[in-house]
Amino acid sequence: MTVYFRLRTGQRSSEKPRQLYIRLKVDGVECSDYASGVYVRPDKWNSSQQKVVGYSKLAQETNNELESILAEHKSLLAELMRLHNAGVIPLLPAAETIKQHWTRKATLIPTLLDAFQTHYTYLRSLKGTPEAREERTLSKWKNGMDYLAEYVKLSKSERLTCDLISNKWAEGFYHYLIKKPLGLATAARYTGYLRASLNHLVEIQQLAQNPIANYFPDKGKDKPIYFLEDEHLDKLWQVETPTESHGLARDWLLLLCYTGMDQPDLERYVASPGNFTEETEAGPMIVIPRGKTGLIACIPLLPEVGRVLANYPGGIPKMSNQEINRWTTIIQDQIGFTERLTVKICRKTAGALFLRKGYRIEEVSKVLGHSSIQTTLRNYVRVTGAMVRAGMLRVQGASQSTPFIQIHKTA
């Protein structure tokens, strides 16, 4: 490593004090110059000797300060090498890395809050891209960061770095959230946000490994899975809607049930169906990235969707989640649904509906835009007799289409 102090071009012959800049080179690779914070008179600066000439007290103090800066850079390089050799940081230290640490734009190992803030900032930067998160999801991330800030302050561990935590530490944070009190699922979600933030540091090579990569706290017992059966859907089509808002709420619920989309995604689709519809050999299919996760949902376009949208030649008017939910209590009584009807129930209804139509669970998982079948099984599927009958019909159809081959034995 070489540290070279230099004056900027055009500032080398003045008597007016000018700031020295640092040109750092590590393994033959330079980074851009950066300010040292030390000012010298150009006519007193000897660049070849790298010091201020003269025996004045000011000259001695300035030279001592430059020696201190050089020692700090060497110390940083040694510490970064130690951390690399110990497997804490993944990359060999480079000139740019040392510059970032010395100018306090980075710490040797990020703190937990630094990690969370880095990932949260990254998620915010995705706005306008297919991977962007919904605002309500980002709001949950901000809540998780606030709870983490509370906990590290309470435990006096604000400067705790990411490499020093363990599953036991994460468990302490999880139990702290439960005592707030938060539900088990919410506490597990916020702990998962911290785990995801550390994974992000690993991906951008600021951390060699995530010490809590395998910590998955208890989310509590699975909630009962409710959805509308065929009889409820039949009644939903036929409900009396004496007001325009009542009818509009009913139609949004129908669209949610027959597509399985989250409401913001459904709003994007109905605003411009052609942008998200693909023609396949089996018929039209909706292909849309989920705003919540960026995962692609592939949804067979059912005729019921067109039946609803045909009532709105100029496009179906938007209706907020809150507006729809003001009507769901009335509508759930009209269709005889005994549980609380919500837009989330409609998304689960789509999962059940496609299963009843004979689609396999892995296909339904793709319809709903899930990252894994386990998410579908855990939160969206309750097998009914109608689904078994649909499976029987699918199997029978497959067996009938397969020719029977008789094997003749020869003597």
C-alpha positions in Angstrom: 0.0 0.0 0.0 1.2 3.5 -0.8 -0.2 6.7 0.5 0.7 9.8 -1.4 -0.2 13.4 -0.4 -0.6 15.9 -3.2 -1.9 19.4 -4.0 -4.5 19.8 -6.7 -3.3 21.1 -10.1 -3.1 24.8 -10.1 -2.6 25.1 -6.3 1.1 24.3 -6.1 2.6 27.8 -6.2 0.4 29.9 -3.9 1.2 31.1 -0.4 -2.5 30.7 0.5 -3.0 27.4 2.5 -4.4 24.6 0.4 -5.7 21.2 1.4 -3.7 18.1 0.7 -5.4 15.3 -1.0 -4.7 11.6 -0.6 -3.8 9.3 -3.5 -4.1 5.7 -2.2 -2.8 2.6 -4.1 -3.3 -1.0 -2.9 -1.8 -3.9 -4.9 -1.2 -1.5 -7.8 -4.8 -0.3 -8.0 -5.7 3.4 -7.2 -8.9 4.9 -6.0 -10.0 8.5 -6.6 -8.3 11.2 -4.6 -9.9 12.2 -1.3 -9.4 15.1 1.2 -6.9 14.7 4.0 -8.2 17.6 6.1 -4.7 18.9 6.4 -3.8 22.4 4.9 -0.3 23.5 3.9 1.2 26.5 2.2 2.1 25.3 -1.3 5.4 27.1 -1.3 6.4 25.2 1.9 5.3 21.8 0.6 7.9 19.3 -0.6 6.1 16.7 -2.6 9.2 14.4 -3.1 9.9 14.3 0.6 6.1 14.3 1.4 6.4 16.9 4.2 6.3 20.6 5.0 9.8 22.0 5.0 11.1 24.1 7.8 11.6 23.8 11.6 8.7 25.9 12.8 6.2 24.4 15.3 3.5 24.6 12.7 5.6 22.6 10.2 6.3 19.9 12.8 2.7 19.6 13.9 1.6 19.3 10.2 4.2 16.6 9.5 3.2 14.7 12.6 -0.5 14.9 11.5 0.5 13.5 8.1 2.4 10.6 9.8 -0.6 9.9 11.9 -2.8 9.7 8.8 -0.3 7.3 7.2 -0.4 5.1 10.3 -4.2 5.1 10.4 -4.3 3.8 6.8 -1.7 1.1 7.6 -3.7 0.1 10.7 -6.9 -0.1 8.6 -5.3 -2.3 6.0 -4.0 -4.7 8.7 -7.4 -4.9 10.4 -9.2 -5.5 7.2 -6.7 -8.2 6.3 -7.3 -9.8 9.7 -11.0 -9.8 9.2 -10.7 -11.3 5.8 -8.4 -14.0 6.9 -10.8 -14.8 9.8 -13.6 -15.2 7.2 -15.6 -12.3 8.5 -15.5 -10.2 5.4 -15.4 -11.9 2.0 -13.2 -9.7 -0.2 -9.5 -8.7 0.1 -9.3 -5.0 1.1 -8.8 -2.7 -1.8 -7.9 1.0 -2.0 -11.5 2.0 -2.4 -12.5 -0.1 0.7 -9.8 1.6 2.9 -10.8 5.0 1.6 -14.5 4.4 2.5 -13.5 3.3 6.0 -11.1 6.1 6.6 -13.5 8.8 5.5 -16.2 7.2 7.8 -18.4 6.3 4.9 -18.3 2.7 6.1 -17.5 0.7 9.2 -15.3 -2.3 9.3 -18.3 -4.5 10.0 -21.8 -2.9 9.7 -24.0 -2.7 12.8 -27.4 -4.4 12.9 -29.1 -1.1 12.3 -26.7 -0.3 9.5 -27.6 -3.7 7.9 -31.3 -3.1 8.3 -31.1 0.4 6.9 -29.0 -0.7 4.0 -31.5 -3.3 2.9 -34.5 -1.0 3.6 -32.8 1.7 1.4 -32.3 -0.9 -1.3 -35.9 -2.0 -1.2 -36.9 1.7 -1.5 -34.7 2.1 -4.5 -36.6 -0.6 -6.4 -39.6 1.8 -6.9 -40.7 1.8 -10.5 -39.2 -1.6 -11.3 -40.9 -5.0 -11.5 -39.2 -5.9 -8.2 -40.7 -2.9 -6.3 -42.4 -3.6 -3.0 -45.8 -2.1 -2.2 -45.9 0.9 0.1 -47.7 -1.0 2.8 -45.0 -3.7 2.7 -42.3 -1.0 3.0 -44.2 0.4 6.0 -43.9 -3.0 7.7 -40.2 -3.0 7.1 -39.9 0.5 8.6 -41.8 -0.8 11.7 -39.4 -3.7 12.0 -36.4 -1.3 11.8 -38.0 0.9 14.5 -38.5 -2.1 16.8 -34.9 -3.2 16.2 -33.7 0.3 17.1 -35.7 0.1 20.4 -34.3 -3.2 21.3 -30.6 -2.4 20.6 -31.0 0.8 22.6 -32.7 -1.0 25.5 -30.0 -3.7 25.5 -27.2 -1.1 25.1 -26.0 -2.8 21.9 -26.3 0.1 19.4 -22.8 -0.7 18.1 -23.2 -4.5 18.0 -21.9 -5.6 14.6 -23.5 -8.2 12.4 -20.8 -10.8 12.8 -21.3 -11.0 16.6 -24.9 -12.0 16.9 -26.2 -15.5 17.1 -29.4 -17.5 17.0 -29.7 -16.9 20.8 -29.5 -13.1 20.2 -32.1 -13.3 17.5 -34.3 -15.4 19.8 -34.0 -12.6 22.4 -35.2 -10.0 19.9 -38.1 -12.3 18.9 -39.2 -12.7 22.5 -38.9 -8.9 23.1 -41.3 -8.4 20.2 -43.8 -10.9 21.6 -43.7 -9.0 25.0 -44.5 -5.7 23.2 -47.0 -7.5 22.7 -47.0 -8.6 19.1 -48.5 -11.8 17.7 -46.2 -14.7 17.1 -46.5 -14.3 13.3 -45.7 -10.6 13.4 -42.7 -11.1 15.7 -41.5 -13.9 13.4 -41.9 -11.6 10.4 -39.8 -8.7 11.9 -37.1 -11.2 13.0 -37.2 -12.5 9.4 -36.7 -9.0 8.1 -33.4 -8.8 10.1 -32.3 -12.2 8.7 -33.1 -11.0 5.2 -31.1 -7.8 5.8 -28.0 -9.8 6.7 -28.5 -12.0 3.7 -28.5 -8.8 1.6 -25.1 -7.8 3.1 -23.8 -11.2 2.1 -25.1 -10.7 -1.4 -23.4 -7.3 -1.8 -20.2 -8.8 -0.2 -20.1 -6.6 3.0 -20.5 -9.7 5.1 -19.0 -13.2 4.6 -21.9 -15.1 6.2 -25.2 -14.6 7.9 -24.9 -15.8 11.5 -28.7 -16.2 11.8 -29.3 -17.7 8.3 -30.9 -20.8 9.9 -33.0 -19.1 12.6 -36.7 -19.4 11.9 -38.8 -18.6 14.9 -42.2 -20.1 15.7 -45.0 -18.4 13.8 -47.6 -20.0 16.0 -50.4 -22.4 14.9 -51.6 -22.1 11.4 -54.8 -20.1 11.1 -57.9 -21.9 9.8 -58.2 -21.5 6.1 -61.5 -20.2 4.9 -62.7 -19.5 1.3 -66.0 -19.2 -0.6 -67.4 -22.5 -1.8 -69.2 -22.9 -5.2 -72.6 -22.2 -3.4 -71.3 -18.9 -2.0 -70.0 -17.9 -5.4 -73.3 -18.7 -7.1 -75.1 -16.5 -4.5 -72.5 -13.7 -4.9 -73.4 -13.5 -8.6 -77.1 -13.2 -7.7 -77.0 -10.8 -4.7 -79.3 -7.8 -4.9 -77.3 -4.5 -5.1 -79.7 -1.6 -4.7 -76.9 1.0 -4.9 -74.1 1.5 -7.4 -71.4 1.2 -4.6 -72.9 -2.0 -3.4 -72.8 -3.5 -7.0 -69.3 -2.2 -7.6 -68.0 -3.8 -4.4 -69.6 -7.1 -5.4 -67.9 -7.0 -8.8 -64.5 -6.3 -7.3 -65.0 -9.3 -5.0 -65.9 -11.4 -8.0 -62.8 -10.3 -9.9 -60.6 -11.1 -6.9 -62.2 -14.5 -6.5 -61.6 -15.5 -10.2 -58.1 -14.2 -10.5 -56.5 -14.6 -7.0 -54.6 -11.3 -7.4 -53.9 -8.9 -4.6 -56.0 -5.8 -5.1 -53.2 -3.4 -6.2 -52.2 -6.0 -8.9 -55.8 -6.4 -10.0 -56.1 -2.7 -10.4 -53.0 -2.7 -12.7 -54.5 -5.5 -14.7 -58.0 -4.0 -15.2 -56.5 -0.6 -16.1 -54.7 -2.2 -19.1 -55.6 -5.9 -19.6 -53.8 -6.1 -22.9 -50.4 -5.4 -21.3 -50.7 -8.5 -19.0 -52.5 -11.0 -21.2 -50.7 -13.7 -23.3 -52.3 -16.0 -25.8 -51.3 -19.6 -25.3 -52.4 -22.8 -27.1 -54.6 -23.6 -24.2 -56.2 -20.1 -24.1 -55.5 -16.6 -22.7 -53.4 -16.3 -19.6 -52.8 -13.3 -17.3 -49.0 -12.9 -16.7 -48.3 -10.2 -14.1 -45.5 -9.5 -11.6 -46.8 -9.2 -8.1 -46.3 -5.8 -6.6 -45.6 -7.3 -3.2 -42.8 -9.6 -4.1 -42.0 -9.2 -7.8 -42.7 -12.9 -8.4 -44.6 -13.6 -11.6 -48.2 -14.9 -11.3 -49.6 -16.9 -14.3 -53.3 -16.9 -14.1 -55.6 -18.7 -16.6 -58.1 -16.1 -17.8 -61.5 -17.4 -16.8 -64.6 -16.3 -18.7 -66.1 -15.0 -15.4 -63.5 -12.2 -15.5 -64.7 -11.0 -18.9 -68.3 -11.4 -17.8 -67.7 -8.8 -15.0 -65.6 -6.4 -17.0 -68.2 -6.4 -19.8 -70.4 -4.4 -17.5 -67.9 -1.6 -17.5 -67.0 -0.7 -21.2 -65.2 2.4 -20.0 -63.2 0.5 -17.4 -64.3 -0.6 -13.9 -64.0 2.3 -11.4 -61.4 1.9 -8.7 -62.6 1.1 -5.2 -60.3 1.2 -2.2 -59.8 -1.8 0.1 -61.5 0.1 2.9 -64.5 0.9 0.7 -64.9 -2.7 -0.4 -64.6 -3.9 3.2 -67.4 -1.6 4.3 -69.7 -3.6 2.1 -68.3 -7.1 2.9 -70.3 -7.5 6.1 -73.5 -6.9 4.2 -72.5 -9.2 1.3 -71.3 -12.0 3.5 -74.8 -12.1 5.1 -76.4 -12.1 1.6 -74.4 -15.1 0.5 -74.6 -17.0 3.8 -70.9 -17.0 4.5 -70.4 -17.6 8.2 -66.8 -16.3 8.5 -65.5 -12.7 8.1 -65.4 -11.9 4.3 -62.4 -9.9 3.2 -60.4 -9.3 0.0 -57.9 -11.8 1.4 -60.6 -14.5 1.6 -61.3 -13.8 -2.1 -57.6 -14.5 -2.9 -57.8 -17.8 -1.0 -61.1 -18.5 -2.8 -59.2 -18.4 -6.1 -56.7 -21.0 -4.8 -59.6 -23.3 -3.9 -61.5 -22.6 -7.1 -58.6 -23.6 -9.4 -58.0 -26.7 -7.4 -61.7 -27.6 -7.8 -61.3 -27.1 -11.5 -58.6 -29.8 -11.5 -55.4 -27.8 -11.4 -52.5 -29.3 -9.4 -51.2 -27.6 -6.3 -47.9 -26.6 -8.0 -49.9 -24.9 -10.7 -52.2 -23.1 -8.2 -49.0 -21.9 -6.4 -47.9 -20.3 -9.7 -51.4 -18.8 -10.2 -51.1 -17.1 -6.8 -47.5 -16.0 -7.5 -46.0 -17.8 -4.5 -42.3 -18.4 -4.1 -42.9 -22.0 -2.9 -45.6 -24.6 -2.7 -45.2 -24.7 1.0 -46.6 -21.2 1.2 -49.7 -22.3 -0.7 -50.1 -25.4 1.4 -49.7 -23.6 4.7 -51.9 -20.6 4.1 -54.2 -21.2 1.1 -55.3 -24.8 0.8 -57.8 -26.9 2.7 -58.7 -30.0 0.7 -62.4 -30.5 0.2 -64.5 -33.3 -1.3 -65.0 -31.2 -4.4 -61.2 -31.0 -4.9 -60.9 -34.8 -4.6 -63.7 -35.2 -7.2 -61.9 -32.8 -9.5 -58.7 -34.9 -9.1 -60.6 -38.1 -9.9 -61.9 -36.5 -13.1 -58.5 -35.4 -14.1 -57.0 -38.9 -13.4 -59.8 -40.6 -15.3 -59.4 -38.2 -18.3 -55.7 -39.0 -18.3 -56.2 -42.7 -18.2 -58.8 -42.6 -20.9 -56.5 -40.7 -23.2 -53.7 -43.3 -22.7 -54.1 -46.3 -25.1 -54.3 -49.7 -23.5 -51.5 -51.9 -24.6 -52.1 -55.6 -24.4 -49.0 -57.8 -24.0 -49.2 -61.2 -25.8 -47.0 -63.9 -24.5 -45.3 -66.0 -27.1 -44.7 -69.7 -26.6 
